[in-house]
Amino acid sequence: MRINSDWLNALLLLIGVSSASMASAQLTVFACEPEYASLVTELAPDAEVFSATTAFQDPHLVQARPSLIAKMRRADLAVCAGAELEIGWLPMLQMKSANPKVNSGGAGLFFAAEQTDTLDKLQQADRSMGDVHQLGNPHLHFSPARVLMVATALAERMAQLAPANAAAYQANLQQFVARWQKAVPQWQQQAAALRGKKVIGYHSSFRYLFDWLGIEQVADLEPKPGLPPSSAHLASLLTRAKAGDISAITVAGYQDRRGADWLAQRTGLPVVVLPMSVGGDEQSQDLFGLYGSVIQQLTGVIQ
């Protein structure tokens, strides 16, 4: 049987184009939180990125909706905070999506907390302590140094999954690092007056931010992590506030601020509502904007 040479050449060309297209195919990424969707976009601007949550949702409490299952089923890579932040919903998504790429132990599952150290690790934990994280505080996206560690590890993981794009990931990483390292001293200068200030916070949402800026969270609106403020606990905070050394009450945009408002009305302390993640306010359209926004809001209130 003779094969037309023109037809054969066309077929070989088609195969070659298809192979090249597959080799340079962009990743489909499922991000558990918007801060990691933003980081992925910095490193792989052409990737298809989906965030399972918004800055106005509690990332501890997410329903494994069919739409999330469908997104995870298509993912080449899942990028999450880790340190058990998503323990209440991520395993269900993994099971129902039946996507081996993002199963535990797979190369397609990336936890930010595993790429660096975490604050407030516990030797042991049980339910009597509330919603604590034995592996440490998972909200590490407010630590500039840790963000760089996570970004470096993430670029390496993406290169492992899509080798044809490795050079682009590294180039984008270097650009991000340069911009980040330029921004950090500017943020620190803007926030210099915050060092040594004391606040009452809600949960330990901004633990890394306060650690970086030298702010001390002296009390928590939650009597225990995950429990709403009780009357007795708020009364104890009122007594604490009378010491006169507290500058503000801080809450994240998704948190119930009723307890904070109650305390503010009785103490005269300002309530600062901070965006917890990218998309939390008009300014916070990426990680740079998020950092700029929280510092601007804190310095605008805390003197």
N, C-alpha and C positions, 0 to 999 in steps of 0.2 A: 504494500500500500504506500503510495507516494503522498507526502504532505506538502502542500503549497508553502513555499519558502516565505512568502509575504505574511501568510497566516501564522506561521511558526514564529517569525520575528515579532509580530504584533503580540502574540501570546507571551513570549519571553519578556517583552517590554512591560506588559501588564503585570506579570509576576514580579518583575524588578521594582516597579512603582509601588505595588502592594506591600512588598517586603520592606521597602524604605519607609513607607507610611507607618507600618506596624512598629518598626524600630524606633521611630521618633514620636510615637503616640504619646500624648500627654496623659498624666495620671488622673484618675477619678478619685477624689479625696472626700471622705466623710469626717468632718471635724465635730467633736463633741461640744466645743464651746467656740464662740465667735473670735476670741483672741487667737486661737490656733488656726481658725480659717484665715484670719488676717496674716498670720505668720507664713502659712503655706503659700498664700498669694504673693507675698514678698519674694519667696524663693522660686515659685513656679507660677508666674502670672498667667500662663496659658492653661493651667490645670483647671479641671472642672471641680469646683469646691462647693460643698454644702455644709452648713452649720446646723447641727441638731437643735441648738438652743439659741436664744437671743439674750441680750444684756438685761432684759426685763423678766427673765425666768430664773428661778432657783435651780442651779445646775445639779443640785442633789436630788431634785424631785422632777423626774421627766417620765412621761408615759411612753411605753414602747408602741407607738401608733403604727398602723399599717404603712403610712407614708415614710416613716423613719426606717422601717424594716426594708422597704423597697429601695431606699437610698443606700442602705448598708449592703444590700445584696449586690449592688453594682460597683461597690467601692474596691479600688486597688489598695487603698491605704486608709486606715482610721487613725486620726490624731486626737488624743484626749489628754486631759490633765493628769489623770491617774491618781495615785495615793488614795484610792477607794472613793474618790469624789463621785464617780459614775456607777458605783457598785450596785445601786438600787435599780438600774435600768439597762446598762450596757450588756451584761450577760444575757438578758432576755433578747435584746436585739441580735446578738451574735447567734444565739440558738435558732431564732426564728428566721433569720436571713439565710442561714445555712451557707455562708460564704467562707470557704476555708482560708481565703487570703487574710481575713481579719480575725481569725480565731486566736485565742490565747496561745502565745508562743510562736505565732506566725510572724513572718517578716513584715506583713501588712498591718500589724497592730503596733502603734507607737504611743508610749506614755511619756509625757514631758517630765513627770516626777522621777522617772527612772534614769534620766540623763544628768541629774544633778542631786545635790543634797537638799533635804527639806527641813524646815524649822518645826519644832514642837513634836518630834517623834515620841512615841510612848512605848515603854517596855511592855505594858499590857493594857488592854482596854476591855470594857464590858458595857452592856446597855445601861447600867445604872449611872454611867458617866455622861449620858446623852449621846448626841451624834458627833462623836469624836473620830478622828482619823489616826489610827495607830501608826500609819506609815508617814505621818507628818502632815502639815498644812498643805493642801493641794493648790492654793491660789497663788502660785509662784510667778505668774505672769506680771506681777508688780515688783519683781526684783530684776533690775536691768542686767546685772551680771548673769543671772540664771537664764534670762531670755537669750543671751548670746550662746550659752552652752546648749540650750535646747535647739536653737536655730542651726548650730553647727552639726549636731547629731541628726537633726531632721533632714538637712541637705544630704548627708551621707546615706541616710535610709532611702530617700527618694532616688538617689543615684543607684543604689543597690536594686531597686525595683524597676527603674527605667534607665539602664546604663547608657543608652544613646543620648540621653539628655544630661548626663553627669556634668559636662563642662558648663552648660547653661546654669545648672543649679549652683555650682561653685562660684560662677561669676556673679550671680544674683546674691549669693550669700555675702561675698566680699563687698558688694555695694551696700547691702543692708548693714553689715558690721560697721562700715565707714560712716554711714549716716547716723547710726545708733551711738557710736562712740563720740561723735561730734555733739549729739543732742544731750547726752547724759550730763556733762559738766554744766551745760546751760540750765537744765532742769534743777540741778543741785544748787546753782547760784540763785535761781528764782525762789527756791524753797528754803534758803538758808535760815530765814527767820522762824521757821517751824521747829527747828531743832530744840529739844528740851520741853516742848509743849505737851500737855496732857489732854486726853480726850476720853469720853465714854463712847464705846462703839457698839455695833450690833453684830454679834457673832465675831469671828476672827477673819472676816473677809479681807481686810486690808493689812493683815499681819506683816506681809513682806514690804508693802509700801511704807508703813510706819517704821519698820526696822531700818529701811534704807534712809529715810529722811530724819530719823532720830526722834520720832513722835512716840509717846508712851500711851498705850491704851490701858488706863488704870482700872476700868470696870467694863462690864458687858451688860447690855440690856437684856440678854438672855440669862435666866438663872442657871441653865445648863444648855450646852449647844443643841439647837433644834427645838427648844422649848420657848414658847412666847413669854414675854414679860408678865409676871404676876404682880398683883397689888403689893404684896409683901416685899417682893424684890425691888420694885420701883421705889417703895418707901426707903429701902436701904440705900438706893442710889441717890435719893434726895438728900439723905444724911451725908453721904460721901461728897456730894457736890457742894455742900455748905462749907467745906474746907477752903473753897475759894481758889483752888489751883487748877481748875479744869477750864479749858478754853472753848470746847465745843462738844457737840454730840454728833457722831457720824453714822450714817446708814447707807447701804447700797440702794441703787435705784429700784430693785425688785423687792426690797424688804418692807414689811409693814412698819410705817413710821408713827403709829399711834402712841406707842410707849415713849418714843423719843419726843413727840410733841407734848405729851403729858408732863414729862420731866422738864422740857424747855419752858413751858408756861409757868412752872413753879420755881425755876432757878434763874430764868433770864438768859440761859445759855443758847447760843444759836445752833440750829440743826443744819448740818451740811449733808446734802444728798449727793453722793458721788456715783458716777457711772462705774459699774463693776466690770464692764468689758466693752469691746469695740461695738459701736452702735448705741451706746447707752445715752448719748446726747448728741446734739448737732455737731459738736467739735470732734467727737470720738469716732472718726470714720476709719481710722487704722490705729495701730499701736502707738504711733507718735502722737496722734491727736488725743488718744486716751490718756497718756501720761501728761500731756500739756493741760488737759481739762481738769484732771484731779488736782494738780498742783495749783492751777489758777483758782479753783474753787476754795481750796484749803487756805491759800494765802489771802484770798479776798475776805475771809471771815476771821481767821485766827490771827490775832495781833500779838 
